[in-house]
Amino acid sequence: MEDLADRLAAYAAGRMPDASQVRVEGVERIFGGASRQTYRFVLVWREAGEERQRPLILRRDPPGSLIETERALEFSAYRAFHGTSVPVPEPLWLEEDEGPLGHPFFVMEELRGFEASPQAILLPPVVDHLAEMGRRKWAILGEIAKADPKALGLTRVMEPVELDAAWTRELDHWEAVIDADELAPQPIIRAAIRWMRSHPPAPAQRLSVVHGDYRTGNFLYDGEGRIHGILDWEMAHLGDPLEDLAWGLNRIWHWARDERSGGLLPRAEAIACWEEASGLRADPEALRWWELFSCVKGQGIWISAAKEFEEGVNQEPIMAVSAWAMTNSQDRAALELLGRLP
């Protein structure tokens, strides 16, 4: 960690012309992420005759990742939403040159004193505020859905798609991931893909920013259930806003092991909150299609994790654990949506 701290300090000094005596303290790896190596640290420097410090987060590309993503898109999403009704940490620096830290990376503000764990929502004091948290969670997703990608400057960095082609672009992508990475046949997900291609959804109601992994576990909250930051925008893109809604409703995120979506709100109430905030309608048939897509996408992620670990590209424990723990659950969710689970 000492070498990383020195290299981080040297990089920060080059980005802060008014700072002197720049140093980095308390570098700590945050485990759990599958597409970036994440570290927290404190940047300390002198400016205008006084010492200052700021807690920051480093998101660095690993040698291999569970999800192949473009760091510039993630950074752009943070930059676009910072200061809006969608709470996100402030993004500071994007570096695509491998030289400074060995891999491309970006640095952003750390929001300290909050929790992200989906398991901790079931413990006091948060457990007494789950409904409030759930309403806020789905309302924020509605705010993302109704945001104008062009006004946010995101159409310059994210590829637009025709409203009637959003579904096929995403399905083609994740089917290709499964084709490339599966270590064993996937009959259930293949059946789901066949059904989806023969029953396409209605065109998207609008072109929206899609977070790509909006779920309990990817936002910061306090003990009273207030949400302070939406994290992990690494799969952000432009597409059908129902994609995000469906992903958050995926049964694999039922952390409370009951019928509450995301462990927070009953499904119907979650959808109603999203509709009210977004001004859009969650057509049941279109939403069902996107929920089934979330199973295909999820299985693609878990299959990729298994391959990365099997081939030794990425030996992070999360790669093996996610592949082992999630594939059966994702198959069961798909069977339920297909009406094939007793």
LINBEL-V783343 format. One record per residue. RES is the residue in three letters. D_CENTER is the distance of its C-alpha to the mean C-alpha in Angstrom with 1 decimal. Layout:
# LINBEL-V783343
RES:D_CENTER  RES:D_CENTER
This chain:
# LINBEL-V783343
MET:26.3  GLU:29.4  ASP:29.1  LEU:25.5  ALA:26.6  ASP:29.5  ARG:27.6  LEU:25.0  ALA:28.0  ALA:29.8  TYR:26.8  ALA:26.4  ALA:30.1  GLY:30.1  ARG:27.6  MET:29.6  PRO:33.1  ASP:34.4  ALA:33.3  SER:35.5  GLN:35.5  VAL:31.7  ARG:30.5  VAL:27.4  GLU:27.6  GLY:25.7  VAL:23.3  GLU:21.3  ARG:18.7  ILE:15.7  PHE:15.1  GLY:12.4  GLY:9.8  ALA:10.3  SER:9.8  ARG:11.3  GLN:14.2  THR:13.7  TYR:16.9  ARG:18.2  PHE:21.6  VAL:24.2  LEU:25.7  VAL:29.4  TRP:31.8  ARG:35.0  GLU:35.3  ALA:38.2  GLY:40.1  GLU:37.6  GLU:34.9  ARG:31.4  GLN:28.1  ARG:24.5  PRO:21.6  LEU:18.9  ILE:15.9  LEU:16.1  ARG:13.2  ARG:15.4  ASP:15.2  PRO:16.6  PRO:19.5  GLY:17.5  SER:13.9  LEU:12.4  ILE:10.4  GLU:12.6  THR:10.9  GLU:12.8  ARG:12.4  ALA:14.5  LEU:12.1  GLU:9.4  PHE:12.4  SER:13.8  ALA:11.1  TYR:11.6  ARG:15.3  ALA:15.5  PHE:14.3  HIS:15.9  GLY:19.1  THR:18.2  SER:17.9  VAL:14.1  PRO:14.0  VAL:12.2  PRO:13.8  GLU:16.4  PRO:15.7  LEU:19.0  TRP:19.6  LEU:18.2  GLU:20.3  GLU:20.4  ASP:23.7  GLU:23.7  GLY:26.8  PRO:25.9  LEU:23.6  GLY:24.0  HIS:20.6  PRO:18.8  PHE:16.7  PHE:15.8  VAL:16.8  MET:15.6  GLU:17.0  GLU:16.5  LEU:16.7  ARG:19.0  GLY:20.4  PHE:17.5  GLU:15.8  ALA:12.3  SER:13.7  PRO:13.6  GLN:17.1  ALA:18.5  ILE:18.3  LEU:21.3  LEU:23.4  PRO:25.6  PRO:25.3  VAL:21.9  VAL:23.1  ASP:25.6  HIS:23.0  LEU:20.6  ALA:21.8  GLU:21.5  MET:18.0  GLY:17.2  ARG:19.0  ARG:17.2  LYS:13.7  TRP:14.7  ALA:16.8  ILE:14.0  LEU:12.2  GLY:15.7  GLU:16.0  ILE:13.1  ALA:14.9  LYS:18.2  ALA:17.4  ASP:19.5  PRO:17.7  LYS:21.1  ALA:22.0  LEU:18.8  GLY:19.9  LEU:16.9  THR:19.3  ARG:20.7  VAL:17.7  MET:15.8  GLU:18.1  PRO:19.4  VAL:20.4  GLU:23.2  LEU:22.5  ASP:24.3  ALA:22.5  ALA:18.8  TRP:19.0  THR:21.0  ARG:19.0  GLU:15.8  LEU:18.1  ASP:20.1  HIS:17.3  TRP:16.0  GLU:19.7  ALA:20.5  VAL:17.9  ILE:19.7  ASP:23.0  ALA:22.4  ASP:20.9  GLU:22.5  LEU:24.9  ALA:26.6  PRO:27.1  GLN:24.6  PRO:27.0  ILE:25.0  ILE:22.1  ARG:24.7  ALA:26.6  ALA:23.5  ILE:23.1  ARG:26.8  TRP:26.7  MET:23.9  ARG:25.8  SER:28.9  HIS:27.4  PRO:25.2  PRO:23.6  ALA:25.0  PRO:23.9  ALA:21.0  GLN:22.4  ARG:21.0  LEU:18.8  SER:15.7  VAL:12.5  VAL:9.8  HIS:6.3  GLY:5.6  ASP:3.4  TYR:5.5  ARG:7.5  THR:10.0  GLY:9.0  ASN:6.1  PHE:9.0  LEU:12.4  TYR:15.5  ASP:19.2  GLY:22.0  GLU:22.9  GLY:19.6  ARG:18.8  ILE:15.3  HIS:15.3  GLY:11.9  ILE:8.5  LEU:6.3  ASP:3.8  TRP:4.6  GLU:5.9  MET:6.2  ALA:7.5  HIS:11.1  LEU:14.1  GLY:15.1  ASP:16.0  PRO:14.5  LEU:15.4  GLU:12.7  ASP:10.0  LEU:12.8  ALA:13.7  TRP:10.4  GLY:10.6  LEU:14.2  ASN:14.0  ARG:16.7  ILE:15.0  TRP:13.2  HIS:16.7  TRP:16.7  ALA:20.2  ARG:21.6  ASP:23.0  GLU:22.4  ARG:20.1  SER:16.8  GLY:14.0  GLY:17.1  LEU:17.9  LEU:19.8  PRO:21.8  ARG:20.4  ALA:23.0  GLU:22.4  ALA:18.6  ILE:19.4  ALA:22.2  CYS:20.2  TRP:17.8  GLU:20.9  GLU:22.8  ALA:20.2  SER:19.3  GLY:22.9  LEU:21.9  ARG:23.1  ALA:21.2  ASP:23.9  PRO:24.2  GLU:24.8  ALA:22.1  LEU:19.6  ARG:21.0  TRP:20.5  TRP:16.8  GLU:16.5  LEU:18.4  PHE:16.2  SER:13.2  CYS:15.6  VAL:16.4  LYS:12.9  GLY:12.2  GLN:15.6  GLY:15.0  ILE:12.2  TRP:14.7  ILE:17.6  SER:16.3  ALA:15.8  ALA:19.4  LYS:20.7  GLU:19.4  PHE:20.9  GLU:24.0  GLU:24.8  GLY:24.3  VAL:21.9  ASN:19.4  GLN:21.1  GLU:18.4  PRO:19.1  ILE:15.5  MET:16.1  ALA:19.2  VAL:18.2  SER:15.2  ALA:17.5  TRP:20.4  ALA:18.9  MET:16.7  THR:18.7  ASN:21.5  SER:19.5  GLN:17.6  ASP:21.1  ARG:22.5  ALA:20.0  ALA:20.9  LEU:24.6  GLU:24.4  LEU:23.2  LEU:25.9  GLY:28.4  ARG:29.4  LEU:28.5  PRO:31.6
